[in-house]
């Protein structure tokens, strides 16, 4: 198992809603252990059908997602409150996540946005202001 610096982690279920601008009609929920390290999300596949602790998931990563400034996370109040969505505004991809608790969903959304907001490039200082 690779020792990765971990900023946040938890059990999640993920469903792809839109991939590269196209709606996914038969997307199913996938179970993962999700770790965040700097601007990288690391997904570990499930070894069991039910468990939600780290031991119920593989030691080997199965997916890696690098966050960039186009990603935004939104906590979904209208749904079951344990859900959040990740939206990639650059390529039109939307993932929905369920975490099992409202607090965890809010934490994921906040942590992801904290990372991606730091990536937004400031406007050049040589732009004129017309105030």
VOBADREN-50271 format. One line per field, with one value per residue: residue number from 1; y, x, z of N, C-alpha, C in turn. Coordinates in steps of 0.2 Angstrom, whole numbers, plus 2048, in hexadecimal, padded with zeros to 3 digits. Atoms other than C-alpha are relative to their C-alpha. Last residue first. Layout:
N
torlum: (NUM:...) $
n_north: (Y:...) $
n_east: (X:...) $
n_up: (Z:...) $
ca_north: (Y:...) $
ca_east: (X:...) $
ca_up: (Z:...) $
c_north: (Y:...) $
c_east: (X:...) $
c_up: (Z:...) $
***
This chain:
131
torlum: (131:130:129:128:127:126:125:124:123:122:121:120:119:118:117:116:115:114:113:112:111:110:109:108:107:106:105:104:103:102:101:100:99:98:97:96:95:94:93:92:91:90:89:88:87:86:85:84:83:82:81:80:79:78:77:76:75:74:73:72:71:70:69:68:67:66:65:64:63:62:61:60:59:58:57:56:55:54:53:52:51:50:49:48:47:46:45:44:43:42:41:40:39:38:37:36:35:34:33:32:31:30:29:28:27:26:25:24:23:22:21:20:19:18:17:16:15:14:13:12:11:10:9:8:7:6:5:4:3:2:1) $
n_north: (7FE:7FA:7FF:7F9:7FE:7FB:7FA:7FC:7FC:7F9:7FB:7FB:801:7FE:7F9:7FE:802:7FC:7F9:800:802:7FA:7FB:801:7FF:7F9:7FD:802:7FD:7F9:7FB:803:801:800:804:7FF:806:7FF:806:801:805:800:7FB:7FE:7FE:7FD:801:7FB:800:803:7FB:802:807:803:7FF:800:804:7FD:804:7FD:805:801:7FA:7F9:7FA:7F9:7FA:7FA:7FA:803:7FB:7FD:7FC:803:7FE:804:807:800:7FE:7F9:7FC:7FC:7FD:803:808:804:804:807:804:807:804:806:7FF:7F9:7FE:7FA:7FD:7FA:7FC:7FE:7FF:804:7FE:803:7FF:806:803:807:802:804:7FD:7FC:801:7FE:7FD:7FB:801:7FB:803:7FD:804:803:807:802:7FB:800:7FA:7FA:7FB:7FA:7FA) $
n_east: (804:804:807:802:807:800:800:7FA:800:802:7FB:802:7FD:7F9:800:801:7FA:7FA:800:7FF:7F8:7FB:801:7FD:7F9:7FE:801:7FB:7FA:801:802:802:7FA:803:7FD:804:800:803:801:807:802:7FB:803:7FA:801:7FA:7FF:7FE:7FE:7F9:7FB:7FE:800:807:805:807:804:806:804:803:804:807:804:7FD:805:7FD:803:7FD:801:803:804:7FD:7FA:7F9:7FE:804:7FE:7FB:7FA:7FF:7FB:803:806:806:7FF:803:806:7FE:806:7FE:805:802:805:7FF:7FA:7FE:7FB:7FE:7FD:7F9:7FE:7FA:7FC:802:7FB:800:807:800:804:805:806:7FE:7F9:7FE:806:7FE:804:7FF:803:805:804:807:802:806:803:808:802:802:802:7FC:804) $
n_up: (7FB:803:7FD:7FD:803:805:7FD:800:806:7FF:801:804:807:800:800:807:805:7FD:802:807:801:7FE:804:807:7FF:800:807:805:7FE:802:7FB:7FA:7FB:7F9:7FB:7F9:7FC:7FA:7FD:7FF:805:806:805:804:807:803:807:803:807:800:7FE:7F9:800:802:7FA:802:7FB:7FE:7FD:7FA:7FC:803:7FF:803:800:7FE:803:7FD:804:806:803:807:7FE:802:807:805:801:805:7FC:801:7FC:7FB:802:7FD:800:7FA:802:7FF:7FE:801:7FD:802:805:804:7FE:804:7FC:803:7FA:800:7F9:7FE:7FA:7F9:7FB:7FB:7FE:800:7FA:802:803:806:801:807:803:805:806:806:806:804:804:7FE:802:7FE:7FD:801:7FB:803:7FA:801:800) $
ca_north: (908:904:8F9:8F5:8E4:8E3:8D9:8CA:8C1:8B4:8A2:896:888:88D:88B:879:874:87D:877:865:867:870:863:855:85D:860:84E:848:852:84D:83A:82A:831:832:838:83F:841:84E:850:85F:860:870:873:863:861:857:854:851:846:842:84E:842:84D:85F:865:85F:864:86B:868:871:86B:877:87D:86C:85C:84D:83D:82C:81B:809:80C:7FD:7F9:7F3:7F8:7F0:7F4:807:806:806:7F4:7ED:7E5:7E1:7E3:7F5:7FF:80C:81E:82B:83E:849:85B:85A:848:843:831:829:817:812:80A:80C:812:80E:818:812:822:82C:83E:844:853:84A:83E:843:83B:82F:827:826:81E:824:81E:82B:834:845:84D:83D:83D:82C:81D:811:800) $
ca_east: (7B8:7BF:7CD:7DC:7E3:7F6:7F4:7EF:7DF:7E2:7E3:7D7:7E1:7DE:7CB:7CE:7D6:7C9:7BB:7C0:7C2:7B1:7A7:7AF:7AB:799:797:79F:794:784:788:789:795:78B:794:78D:799:797:7A2:7A1:7B3:7B9:7AA:7AF:7A1:7A2:791:78D:782:77F:770:765:761:75C:76B:778:789:792:7A4:7AD:7BA:7C0:7CF:7D7:7D4:7DE:7D4:7DC:7D3:7D6:7E2:7E9:7E5:7D4:7C5:7BC:7CB:7C7:7B6:7A5:7A2:793:797:7A9:7BA:7B6:7C1:7CD:7CB:7D9:7D4:7E3:7E5:7EE:7EA:7D8:7D3:7C3:7BF:7B3:7A2:79B:789:782:781:775:770:780:77D:78B:795:7A6:79D:78D:785:793:78E:79A:797:7A3:7AD:7B8:7C9:7D1:7E2:7EB:7FE:7FF:808:807:800) $
ca_up: (7C6:7B5:7BB:7B0:7AF:7B3:7C3:7B9:7BF:7CC:7C7:7CF:7D6:7E8:7E5:7E0:7F0:7FC:7F0:7F3:806:807:7FD:806:817:812:80D:81D:828:81F:822:818:80B:7FB:7EB:7DB:7CC:7BE:7AF:7A3:79D:7A4:7B1:7BA:7C7:7D7:7E0:7F2:7FC:80E:80F:806:7F7:7F8:803:7F6:7FB:7EB:7E5:7D8:7CB:7BD:7C7:7C7:7D1:7CD:7CD:7D1:7CF:7D5:7E4:7EB:7FE:7F9:803:812:81E:81B:824:81A:818:80E:7FE:802:7FA:7F4:7E8:7EE:7E7:7E8:7E6:7E3:7E6:7F6:7FC:7FC:800:7FB:800:7F2:7EE:7DD:7DA:7C9:7B9:7AC:7A3:7A3:79D:791:794:796:7A3:7AB:7BA:7C0:7D0:7DF:7F0:7FE:80D:814:813:815:814:811:80E:804:80A:7FB:800) $
c_north: (808:802:806:7FF:806:802:806:807:804:804:807:806:806:800:803:808:803:7FF:804:807:800:7FF:806:806:7FE:801:807:803:7FE:803:807:805:7FD:7FD:800:7FB:802:7F9:802:7F9:7FD:7FB:800:805:802:802:803:7FF:806:800:7FD:804:7FD:7F9:7FC:7FF:801:7FB:803:7FB:805:7FC:800:805:806:805:806:806:806:806:7FE:805:803:805:7FE:802:7FD:7F9:7FE:802:807:805:805:803:7FD:7F9:7FC:7FC:7F9:7FC:7F8:7FC:7FA:801:806:802:807:803:806:802:801:802:7FB:802:7FD:800:7FB:7FD:7F8:7FC:7FC:803:804:7FF:802:802:805:7FE:805:7FB:804:7FB:7FE:7FA:7FF:806:801:805:807:805:806) $
c_east: (800:7FB:7FD:7F9:7FE:7FA:800:800:807:801:7FE:805:7FE:803:807:800:7FF:806:806:800:801:807:805:7FF:804:808:802:7FF:806:807:801:7FE:7FD:805:7FB:803:7FC:800:7FD:7FF:7F9:7FD:804:7FD:806:7FF:807:802:804:803:808:806:800:800:7FA:7FB:7F9:7FD:7FA:7FB:7FC:7FB:7F9:7FB:804:7FC:804:7FD:803:7FF:7FD:7FB:803:805:807:801:7FB:802:806:807:801:804:7FD:7FA:7FA:802:7FE:7FA:803:7FA:802:7FB:7FE:7FB:802:807:802:805:803:802:808:802:806:805:7FE:806:800:7FA:801:7FC:7FA:7FA:802:807:801:7F9:802:7FC:800:7FD:7FB:7FE:7F9:7FE:7F9:7FE:7F9:7FF:7FF:7FE:804) $
c_up: (801:806:7FE:803:803:7FC:7FB:803:800:7FA:801:7FF:7FC:7FA:800:800:7FA:7FB:803:7FD:7F8:7FF:802:7FB:7F9:801:800:7F9:7FB:801:7FD:805:806:805:806:805:806:804:807:803:801:7FB:7F9:7FB:7FD:7F9:7FE:7F9:7FE:7F9:800:801:807:801:7FE:805:7FD:805:804:803:806:805:7FE:801:7FD:7FF:803:7FC:803:7FB:7F9:7FE:7FA:802:7FF:7F9:7FB:7FF:7FB:804:7FE:804:805:7FD:802:800:807:800:801:802:7FE:804:7FC:7FB:7FB:803:7FC:804:7FC:807:800:807:801:805:806:805:805:803:800:806:7FE:7FD:7F9:7FF:7F9:7FD:7FB:7FB:7FB:7FB:7FC:7FB:803:7FD:802:804:7FF:805:7FD:806:800) $
***
